[in-house]
Amino acid sequence: MRSLICVLIWTICFVSFGTYTNNEVNQFTNKYEENISVIESLIENDNWNEAKEELTSFSKNYHNEKDIWYKLLDHTYFDDICLYMNILDKSILDQNKVKSFEEIEKIKITLNNILESGAFDLNHIF
């Protein structure tokens, strides 16, 4: 009976942690998808200086917050986003719209991959 109670407690803790993590990762990715969309619209309107400032702010915030998830989730996604941000930075300096949009889409896709890799649903259980 005692081991059944322990198993139930551990199961409840595990499910609760998974639900909490899923919610937090969802908020994290949504926040950065919104931020990258702002950068995308600035580039679309040829506001290169503002796009550069937004990307700098995006990058700084991302580097501060990614450390929390770096150890819990697949860190290659976080490294890929850093790489794409560096390329995007150079594309903004060169005022290359095509390359900028390409890197923005890569960042968006990678953010979605982070969300999917940390998802707590039946597709990841079975």
C-alpha positions in Angstrom: 0.0 0.0 0.0 2.8 2.3 0.9 4.6 1.8 -2.5 1.3 2.4 -4.3 1.0 5.8 -2.6 4.6 6.6 -3.4 4.1 5.7 -7.1 1.0 7.9 -7.2 2.7 10.8 -5.6 5.7 10.5 -8.0 3.3 10.2 -11.0 1.3 13.3 -9.9 4.6 15.2 -9.5 5.9 14.1 -12.8 2.7 15.0 -14.7 2.5 18.4 -12.9 6.1 19.2 -13.8 5.4 18.2 -17.4 2.3 20.4 -17.6 4.1 23.3 -16.0 7.1 22.9 -18.4 4.8 22.7 -21.4 3.0 25.9 -20.4 6.3 27.8 -19.7 7.9 26.7 -23.0 4.7 27.7 -24.8 4.9 31.2 -23.3 8.7 31.4 -24.1 8.3 30.5 -27.8 5.2 32.7 -28.3 7.0 35.7 -26.8 10.0 35.3 -29.2 7.8 34.5 -32.2 6.0 37.8 -31.6 9.3 39.6 -31.2 10.7 38.2 -34.5 7.5 39.1 -36.3 8.1 42.7 -35.2 11.6 42.5 -36.7 10.1 41.0 -39.9 7.6 43.9 -40.3 10.4 46.5 -39.8 12.5 44.8 -42.5 9.5 44.7 -44.8 9.1 48.5 -44.4 12.8 49.1 -44.9 13.4 50.3 -41.3 16.8 48.8 -41.1 18.1 50.7 -38.1 15.0 49.9 -36.1 15.2 46.3 -37.1 18.9 46.2 -36.0 17.9 47.7 -32.6 15.0 45.2 -32.2 17.3 42.3 -33.1 19.8 43.5 -30.5 17.1 43.6 -27.9 15.8 40.3 -29.0 19.2 38.7 -28.9 20.0 40.1 -25.4 16.7 38.9 -23.9 17.0 35.5 -25.7 20.5 34.9 -24.4 19.4 35.7 -20.8 16.3 33.5 -20.9 17.6 30.5 -22.9 19.8 29.3 -20.1 16.8 28.2 -18.1 15.6 25.9 -20.9 19.1 25.0 -22.3 19.5 22.1 -19.8 15.9 20.8 -19.9 15.3 20.8 -23.6 17.3 19.9 -26.7 20.0 22.5 -26.7 20.7 22.2 -30.4 17.6 24.2 -31.2 18.9 27.0 -29.0 22.3 26.9 -30.6 20.6 27.0 -34.1 18.6 30.1 -33.1 21.8 31.8 -32.0 23.4 31.0 -35.4 20.4 32.2 -37.3 20.4 35.5 -35.3 24.0 36.1 -36.2 23.3 35.6 -39.9 20.2 37.8 -39.6 22.3 40.5 -38.0 24.7 40.5 -40.9 21.8 40.4 -43.4 20.3 43.5 -41.7 23.7 45.3 -41.9 23.9 44.4 -45.6 20.2 45.4 -46.0 19.5 42.0 -47.7 15.8 41.4 -47.5 15.7 38.0 -49.0 18.4 36.6 -46.6 16.8 38.4 -43.7 13.4 36.8 -44.3 15.0 33.4 -44.8 16.7 33.6 -41.4 13.5 34.9 -39.8 11.6 31.9 -41.1 14.4 29.6 -39.8 14.1 31.2 -36.4 10.3 30.8 -36.4 10.5 27.1 -37.4 13.2 26.4 -34.8 11.0 28.1 -32.1 8.2 25.8 -33.2 10.5 22.8 -32.9 11.4 23.8 -29.4 7.7 23.9 -28.5 7.1 20.5 -30.1 10.1 18.9 -28.5 8.9 19.9 -25.1 5.3 19.2 -25.7 3.3 17.2 -23.1 0.7 15.4 -25.1 -0.3 11.9 -26.1 1.9 12.0 -29.3 5.0 12.2 -27.2 3.9 9.6 -24.7 3.1 6.7 -27.1 
